[in-house]
Amino acid sequence: MNFTESSHSANDVFLKSRTGTFSYQDLDNYTSRLKNWMTKHWAYYHKPKIALEADSSDDLLLTMAACWNLGIPFASIDVAFISRAKIERINPELFFGRTQTVLDKFDVVHIPALTYDSIKACSPDGVNAMSSVTPDDVFAYLLTSGSSGRTKIVPAKRRQITHSAHESSSYLRPDPQGLWLHCLPLNHIGGIGIIPRSLLYNTGIYRADGFDAETISALISEDPQIQAVSLVPTMLKRLLNFNSFKPNPNLKAIVLGGGPVSTEIVKAAHKRGFPIITSYGMTETCGMYTVEKYTLDNGLSSGKPLGDNEVKIVDEVTNAPAAPEETGAILLKGPQIFDGYAEEEKNKDAFDEEGWFHTGDFGTMDASGRLTVEARRTDMIITGGENVSPYEIEAIINNLPGVSESAVTGVPDEEWGQKIIALISFELKELEDIPQIQTSLKQLLPPFKVPKVIQAVQTLPKSSLGKLQREKVRTLATDLQ
């Protein structure tokens, strides 16, 4: 491993935001208060599964960090979309939130619900070290993004995030006193994973109140403490609209994940001097699984597997290994792979007999072991016997004048098997020009890839992480045709 442990002083910053600054000593005190509260109110404080309101706050990050320190597993929940059925699926024994309205949702199902003030009101007991934990202990119950169907519950192990943090440290670890800018939702691994990473690196976090493009642009450009930031491609595209968006002199990494990345966007960021780190991962891998620093010479890929992680590309029908550069199904195996979903019925087709996890993604691997991700099998459009990647068409549409973003999908069609439909959100209403879009695409794409229907929409259905919800896109496209 290229990761070297370092220590921090009590006064080093763990968390900074517009509402406050918290040192590692403050985190130790908070951890001690949580341990004391759990000891007083729960016979086995490290056993319960705690649910936390995912709305970003200093209290939430401190509680997640304290749970990591104490070995208490948690589930972070977007309460705006919570239902009794989802609560029962997660099955927490305790809930911490911010408002009485939120607490009432859990009282209805007889789960004790308290505010973070309950923790802060408890006196510290002077002990903040982890209780007995092992690498195979669950640190969080993560919800998949649901971008291609119903969410699943992934019991994420400490070994998964530790492996990823250790093996990727040379690409993105901030220096002592450096901060990781946090602007991702805290109910998915992309946002949650930054917290244990920072604890393992002994570095700090700057918590932004969600993603406001102007605010984030200024922080990355002007604050020399900001050395790393995780973004999804849509965020980076919006930031590049600001001419003032430039890297501060200490910036080490913009980590891109959460979906397909446009070569044009990455090139534009690289041209401005941004250190772009491309990656591939998912909830089941506890985030970053492959990684690469983008250069013009290397081109755009998701990089090589971290550490002892393995990737295999196979023919989806025969399961035979694919040749270099040949498209196939992406299979994964190694220390970062989860052991199975919390709901046993979800595991039926997840792993093969040799223990390889079938991701549902398609891609290629070159002779040197660099992975390029193409599309999910469920997203691939088959029209007139041709396989068409929606990502390829979206990348072209998104670069046309006036387009803000797009989503491409296939709907059943008697003649073609599937008919390609493009939904486009324009930057301004007066920029909508569907005939011109159609003309441009006919010049840029072979005929079978040109959408049969193009529809302007005000917004596209997305998850809280900003990922397109492909199932909802298909439903919307079917309704609009």
C-alpha positions in Angstrom: 0.0 0.0 0.0 1.1 3.5 -0.7 -0.8 4.9 2.3 1.2 6.1 5.3 -0.6 6.7 8.6 -0.1 10.2 10.1 -1.3 11.7 13.3 -3.1 14.9 14.0 -3.1 17.3 16.9 -6.2 18.0 18.9 -6.4 21.5 17.4 -6.3 20.3 13.8 -9.5 21.0 11.9 -11.8 18.1 11.3 -14.9 20.0 10.0 -15.4 23.5 8.7 -18.5 25.1 7.3 -20.1 28.5 7.1 -21.7 27.8 10.5 -18.7 26.7 12.5 -15.3 25.1 12.8 -14.7 21.8 14.7 -11.3 20.5 15.7 -10.4 16.8 16.2 -10.6 17.6 19.9 -14.2 18.7 19.3 -14.9 15.4 17.5 -13.3 13.4 20.3 -15.7 15.2 22.8 -18.7 14.6 20.6 -17.7 10.9 20.2 -17.4 10.6 23.9 -20.8 12.1 24.4 -22.4 9.7 21.9 -20.7 6.8 23.6 -21.9 7.9 27.0 -25.5 8.5 25.7 -25.5 5.0 24.1 -24.1 3.4 27.2 -26.8 4.9 29.4 -29.7 4.3 27.1 -28.7 1.1 25.3 -27.4 -2.0 26.9 -25.1 -2.8 23.9 -24.3 0.6 22.4 -22.3 -0.9 19.4 -25.1 -3.3 18.4 -28.0 -1.1 17.2 -28.4 0.1 13.7 -28.9 3.9 13.9 -30.8 5.8 11.3 -29.7 9.4 10.6 -31.4 12.2 8.8 -29.4 12.8 5.6 -30.0 16.5 5.3 -26.5 18.0 5.4 -25.5 19.6 8.7 -22.5 19.8 11.0 -24.3 17.6 13.5 -24.8 14.9 10.9 -21.1 14.8 9.9 -20.0 14.8 13.5 -22.4 11.9 14.3 -21.3 9.9 11.3 -17.7 10.4 12.3 -18.4 9.4 15.9 -20.2 6.3 14.7 -17.1 5.3 12.7 -14.9 5.9 15.8 -17.2 3.8 18.0 -18.0 1.0 15.5 -21.7 1.8 15.5 -23.3 1.1 12.1 -25.7 3.6 10.7 -28.1 4.2 7.8 -28.4 7.7 6.3 -31.9 8.4 5.1 -33.4 11.1 2.8 -36.4 11.8 4.9 -38.1 13.8 2.2 -38.8 10.6 0.4 -39.1 8.2 3.3 -42.0 5.9 3.6 -43.1 3.4 6.3 -42.2 0.6 3.9 -38.6 1.9 3.5 -38.2 2.4 7.2 -39.3 -1.2 7.8 -36.8 -2.4 5.1 -34.0 -0.5 6.8 -35.2 -1.6 10.3 -33.3 0.8 12.5 -33.5 0.6 16.3 -32.9 4.4 16.8 -33.2 7.6 14.8 -31.5 11.0 15.1 -32.8 13.9 13.2 -33.2 17.7 13.2 -36.9 18.6 13.5 -40.0 17.3 15.2 -41.7 16.8 11.9 -39.1 14.3 10.9 -39.1 12.6 14.3 -42.8 12.1 14.1 -42.4 9.9 11.0 -40.4 7.4 13.0 -42.6 7.6 16.1 -45.4 6.3 13.9 -43.5 3.0 13.5 -42.5 2.9 17.1 -38.8 3.7 16.6 -37.3 6.0 19.2 -36.6 9.3 17.5 -34.4 12.1 19.0 -32.6 15.2 17.9 -28.8 15.6 17.8 -29.3 17.9 20.8 -29.8 14.7 22.9 -26.2 13.7 22.1 -24.8 17.2 22.7 -26.6 17.5 26.1 -24.9 14.3 27.4 -21.7 14.7 29.3 -18.5 13.2 27.8 -17.2 10.1 29.6 -13.6 10.6 28.6 -13.5 7.6 26.3 -13.7 8.1 22.5 -11.7 5.1 21.2 -13.3 2.4 19.1 -14.8 -0.5 20.8 -13.7 -3.9 19.5 -14.2 -3.7 15.7 -12.9 -5.8 12.8 -12.4 -5.0 9.1 -15.5 -7.1 8.3 -17.8 -5.2 10.6 -20.5 -3.1 8.9 -19.9 0.6 9.2 -23.0 1.7 7.3 -26.1 0.4 5.6 -26.0 2.2 2.2 -28.9 2.6 -0.2 -28.1 2.2 -3.9 -29.0 5.2 -6.0 -32.0 3.5 -7.6 -31.0 4.9 -11.0 -32.1 1.7 -12.8 -34.7 0.4 -10.4 -35.7 0.0 -6.8 -33.1 0.8 -4.2 -31.2 -2.0 -2.5 -29.6 -2.0 0.9 -25.8 -2.7 1.0 -24.1 -3.5 4.3 -20.8 -1.7 3.7 -17.8 -3.1 5.6 -14.9 -1.2 7.1 -12.5 -3.1 5.0 -14.1 -1.8 1.8 -13.7 1.9 2.5 -10.3 1.4 4.2 -8.9 -0.4 1.1 -10.2 2.3 -1.2 -8.8 5.1 1.0 -5.4 3.5 1.4 -4.9 2.5 -2.3 -6.1 5.8 -3.7 -4.3 8.1 -1.3 -1.5 9.1 -3.7 -4.1 10.5 -6.1 -6.3 12.6 -3.8 -5.2 12.7 -0.2 -5.1 16.3 1.1 -2.0 17.5 2.9 -2.1 18.1 6.7 -4.3 21.2 7.2 -5.8 20.6 3.8 -9.6 20.2 3.4 -11.8 18.0 1.2 -14.7 20.1 -0.1 -18.0 18.2 0.6 -21.0 19.1 -1.6 -22.5 15.7 -2.4 -25.7 14.3 -0.8 -25.1 12.4 2.4 -27.5 9.5 1.7 -25.2 7.8 -0.8 -21.7 6.5 -0.7 -20.3 9.4 -2.8 -21.0 11.8 0.1 -20.8 9.4 3.1 -17.4 7.9 2.0 -15.6 11.3 2.4 -16.0 11.1 6.2 -14.2 7.9 7.0 -11.6 8.7 4.3 -10.8 12.0 6.1 -10.6 10.2 9.4 -8.2 7.7 7.9 -6.1 10.4 6.3 -6.3 12.6 9.5 -7.3 15.5 7.4 -10.3 17.9 7.4 -13.6 18.5 5.6 -15.2 21.7 4.4 -18.9 21.1 4.4 -20.9 23.1 1.8 -24.7 23.4 2.2 -25.3 21.3 -0.9 -24.3 22.2 -4.4 -24.6 25.9 -5.3 -22.5 26.3 -8.5 -21.4 29.9 -7.8 -20.4 29.1 -4.2 -18.6 25.9 -5.0 -16.8 27.6 -7.9 -15.5 30.3 -5.6 -14.4 27.9 -2.9 -12.4 25.7 -5.3 -10.9 28.7 -7.1 -10.1 31.0 -4.1 -9.6 28.9 -0.9 -6.1 27.4 -0.8 -7.2 25.0 2.0 -9.4 23.2 -0.5 -7.3 20.4 -1.9 -9.8 17.8 -3.1 -13.5 17.7 -4.1 -15.8 15.0 -5.3 -18.2 15.9 -8.1 -20.6 14.2 -10.5 -20.1 15.2 -14.2 -23.2 17.4 -14.2 -21.7 19.5 -11.4 -18.4 20.0 -13.3 -20.2 21.0 -16.4 -22.1 23.7 -14.5 -18.9 25.0 -12.8 -17.2 25.3 -16.2 -19.8 27.9 -17.2 -18.0 30.3 -14.8 -15.0 32.0 -16.5 -13.6 32.6 -13.0 -13.6 28.9 -12.3 -9.8 28.0 -12.0 -7.9 25.7 -9.6 -6.4 27.3 -6.5 -2.6 26.6 -6.3 -3.0 23.8 -3.7 -5.8 21.8 -5.4 -4.8 18.2 -5.8 -7.9 16.5 -7.3 -11.3 16.8 -8.7 -12.7 13.3 -8.3 -15.3 12.5 -10.9 -17.8 9.6 -10.4 -21.4 8.8 -10.3 -22.0 8.2 -14.0 -20.5 8.5 -17.5 -18.1 11.4 -18.1 -18.0 13.4 -21.3 -14.6 13.6 -22.9 -15.3 17.2 -23.9 -16.1 18.2 -20.3 -12.9 16.6 -19.0 -10.8 18.1 -21.7 -12.2 21.6 -20.9 -11.4 21.2 -17.2 -8.0 19.9 -18.0 -7.3 22.8 -20.3 -8.0 25.2 -17.3 -5.4 23.3 -15.3 -7.7 21.2 -13.1 -6.3 17.9 -11.9 -9.0 15.5 -12.9 -9.2 12.0 -11.3 -11.6 9.7 -13.1 -12.9 6.6 -11.3 -15.4 3.8 -11.4 -17.3 2.5 -8.5 -20.7 2.0 -6.9 -22.4 1.4 -3.6 -21.5 -2.3 -3.8 -17.8 -1.4 -4.0 -18.0 1.3 -1.3 -17.2 3.9 -3.9 -14.0 4.3 -5.9 -12.8 0.9 -7.2 -10.7 1.9 -10.2 -8.9 5.2 -10.6 -6.7 7.2 -13.0 -5.4 10.8 -13.3 -6.5 12.2 -16.6 -3.9 13.2 -19.2 -4.3 14.0 -22.8 -1.9 11.2 -23.7 -3.9 8.5 -21.8 -7.3 9.6 -23.0 -10.4 9.1 -21.0 -10.9 5.9 -19.0 -11.8 4.8 -15.5 -8.3 3.6 -14.8 -6.9 0.4 -13.2 -8.3 -1.4 -10.2 -7.0 -0.2 -6.8 -4.8 -2.6 -4.9 -6.0 -6.1 -4.8 -9.3 -5.3 -6.6 -9.9 -7.4 -9.7 -11.9 -6.6 -12.9 -12.9 -9.1 -15.6 -14.7 -8.4 -18.9 -16.8 -11.3 -20.2 -19.2 -12.1 -23.0 -22.6 -11.7 -21.4 -24.0 -14.9 -23.0 -21.1 -17.4 -22.8 -19.3 -15.8 -19.8 -16.0 -16.3 -21.7 -13.3 -13.7 -21.1 -13.4 -10.9 -23.6 -10.4 -9.9 -25.7 -8.7 -6.6 -25.0 -10.8 -3.6 -26.3 -13.8 -6.0 -26.7 -17.0 -4.9 -25.1 -18.5 -7.2 -22.4 -20.1 -7.3 -19.0 -18.0 -5.9 -16.1 -17.4 -8.4 -13.3 -15.6 -7.5 -10.0 -13.9 -9.4 -7.2 -11.7 -8.4 -4.3 -11.5 -6.8 -0.9 -13.8 -3.9 -1.9 -16.7 -6.0 -3.0 -19.7 -6.3 -0.6 -20.8 -9.7 0.7 -24.4 -9.4 -0.5 -27.5 -7.2 -0.1 -29.3 -7.0 3.2 -32.4 -8.5 1.6 -31.4 -12.0 0.6 -33.7 -12.3 -2.3 -31.7 -9.5 -4.1 -28.6 -11.7 -4.2 -29.9 -14.4 -6.6 -28.1 -13.2 -9.6 -25.5 -10.9 -8.0 -22.6 -13.3 -7.8 -21.5 -16.3 -9.9 -20.1 -19.6 -8.7 -16.6 -18.2 -8.6 -17.5 -15.2 -6.5 -17.5 -12.6 -9.3 -20.0 -9.8 -8.7 -22.0 -9.0 -11.9 -22.3 -5.2 -12.0 -24.8 -4.8 -14.8 -22.4 -2.5 -16.5 -20.7 -2.9 -19.8 -17.2 -1.8 -20.7 -13.8 -2.7 -22.2 -10.3 -3.3 -20.9 -7.2 -2.6 -22.8 -4.0 -4.7 -22.7 -2.6 -2.7 -19.8 -5.7 -3.3 -17.6 -7.3 0.1 -17.9 -11.1 0.0 -17.7 -13.5 2.0 -19.9 -17.1 1.9 -18.8 -19.7 2.0 -21.6 -23.3 1.4 -20.4 -25.5 -0.6 -18.1 -27.0 -3.5 -19.8 -30.5 -2.3 -18.9 -29.7 1.1 -20.4 -28.4 -0.3 -23.7 -30.9 0.3 -26.6 -31.4 -2.4 -29.2 -32.9 -0.9 -32.3 -33.1 -2.6 -35.6 -30.7 -5.3 -34.3 -28.1 -2.6 -33.4 -26.8 -2.0 -29.9 -26.8 1.7 -29.1 -25.4 3.3 -26.0 -27.5 6.2 -24.8 -24.4 7.8 -23.3 -22.8 8.3 -26.7 -25.8 10.1 -28.0 -26.2 12.2 -24.8 -22.6 13.3 -25.0 -23.2 14.6 -28.6 -26.5 16.3 -27.8 -25.1 18.0 -24.7 -22.5 19.8 -26.8 -25.0 21.3 -29.2 -25.8 25.0 -28.8 -28.5 25.9 -26.3 -28.6 22.4 -24.7 -28.4 22.2 -20.9 -28.6 18.4 -20.6 -30.3 15.4 -22.2 -31.4 11.9 -21.5 -31.7 9.2 -24.2 -33.7 6.0 -23.9 -35.5 3.4 -25.9 -39.2 2.5 -25.8 -40.9 -0.5 -27.3 -41.6 -0.2 -31.1 -43.1 -2.8 -33.4 -40.9 -1.9 -36.3 -37.5 -1.3 -34.7 -37.8 -3.4 -31.5 -36.9 -0.2 -29.6 -37.3 3.4 -30.7 -34.7 5.9 -29.6 -36.2 9.0 -27.8 -34.2 12.0 -26.6 -35.4 14.3 -23.9 -33.7 17.6 -23.8 -33.6 20.4 -21.3 -32.5 23.7 -22.9 -30.6 26.5 -21.2 -33.4 29.0 -22.2 -36.9 28.6 -23.6 -36.0 30.7 -26.6 -33.1 28.4 -27.5 -35.4 25.4 -28.1 -34.9 24.4 -31.7 -35.8 20.8 -32.2 -35.5 20.8 -36.0 -32.0 22.1 -35.8 -31.1 19.5 -33.2 -32.4 16.8 -35.5 -30.4 18.2 -38.4 -27.2 18.4 -36.4 -27.6 14.8 -35.1 -28.1 13.5 -38.7 -24.7 15.0 -39.5 -23.0 13.7 -36.4 -24.5 10.2 -36.0 -25.2 7.2 -38.2 -28.9 7.0 -39.2 -29.7 4.1 -36.8 -28.5 6.2 -33.8 -30.4 9.3 -34.6 -33.4 9.6 -32.2 -36.8 9.1 -33.8 -38.4 11.5 -31.3 -36.9 14.5 -29.7 -38.9 16.2 -26.9 -38.1 19.4 -25.0 -38.6 19.1 -21.2 -38.1 21.5 -18.4 -36.3 19.1 -16.1 -35.0 15.6 -16.2 -35.7 13.0 -13.4 -32.7 12.7 -11.1 -31.7 11.2 -7.8 -30.5 13.3 -5.0 -26.9 12.6 -6.2 -27.8 14.2 -9.5 -27.8 10.9 -11.4 -30.4 10.3 -14.1 -33.1 8.0 -13.0 -33.2 5.8 -16.1 -36.4 4.0 -15.2 -38.2 7.3 -14.8 -36.7 8.6 -18.0 -38.1 5.6 -19.8 -41.5 6.1 -18.3 -41.5 9.8 -19.2 -40.4 9.1 -22.7 -43.2 6.5 -23.1 -45.8 9.0 -21.9 -44.6 11.8 -24.1 -44.3 10.0 -27.4 
